[in-house]
Amino acid sequence: MSYVEVTRRGRVLEITLNKPKVNAIDIEMSQDMGRAFAQLRDDPDLWVGILTAQGDRIFSAGWDLKALNAGEMSLDNWWETADYGIGGFGGLTENWKMNKPVICALNGMAIGGGFEIAMSCDLIIAADHVEFALPEMPLGIVPDAGALQRLPRLIPRNIAMEMLLLGRRMSAQEAAHYGLVNKVVPKADLMEAARAWADQIASSAPLAMQTVKEVERAIQAMPLETAFNHMRTGDLPTYRAMLKSDDAAEGIAAFVEKRNPNFKGK
C-alpha cells in the first residue's frame, strides 16, 4: 500500500501524503515520494508540482522514529545503509536534477524531516495555523536532511540557531516575516491558492521556469562575477536549450503581435 497519492491535473502533478496519524516517513514511503517526483521531473507534459498532505493537523513529522527504533532503519550513515529512493529523503531533499518548480501547500505542522522536505520546495504556502519545529536535539540527533544546510540560508542565522539548538516552534506568520514562507492563507483556501500559483506557472514557458531553478542552484554562494561567468560558460543544459527554443521565439513574437503565447516546452 502506498501512502503517497499522485494526481495529474493538466500540466500539474499533485503529490499528497496520506499516512495517518503524522505522515512519518519510512524507507518505503520515501521511495514512493521519490518515484512521484521522478514522474514530475521526467514527464515533458508535466510542468509544475504541488506537495501537500491530508488532514489539517500535521504535514509531516519527518523520519518514522518507530521504524528507526525497531531497527528497520539505521541512524549511522543512514544515507548509505538504506536506499531512500530517487532524490534522497522524501524525494526532494537531495534531488539535484529537479528543475521543475514545486509548490509546498502546508496543511499542518512541519516537524523535523517534514520541515526539511518543505524547505526543499521552491514556494511555500502555509495554512494560518501551521507551525515549524526541529525537535531533534532532545532525541540526541540533528536534522541532517536539509535543516542544517538550508535553514541558515533561508532565515537569519541566529534565528535558525534558536530553532536548531532550542527547538522552539515558529508560526506561519513569523516564517512569512522572515521570508521562509511565501504566503499564509486560511486552511480552507490553501489548495485554491496553491493551484492558482501552479496554473500561473504552467501557463509560462517551461524551459524558462526550469532554467531559473537550474541556474539558481548552480550559482548559489558564488561571488557575483563568478556567477555571471558560470552562466556564460558553465554546464547548464536547460539554459542553453531555452536560449534557442521555439518557446523563446514564440514568447517574443506573441508580445510583438499582442497575443497570448502558445508554449509547447520545446
Secondary structure, 3 states (H helix, E strand, C coil): CCCEEEEEECCEEEEEECCCCCCCECHHHHHHHHHHHHHHHHCCCCCEEEEEECCCCEEECCECHHHHHCCCCCCCCHHHHCCCCCCCHHHCCCCCCCCCCEEEEECCEEECHHHHHHHCCCEEEEECCCEEECCCHHHCCCCCCCHHHHHHHHCCHHHHHHHHHHCCCEEHHHHHHHCCCCEEECHHHHHHHHHHHHHHHHCCCHHHHHHHHHHHHHHCCCCHHHHHHHHHHCCCHHHHHHHCCHHHHHHHHHHHCCCCCCCCCC
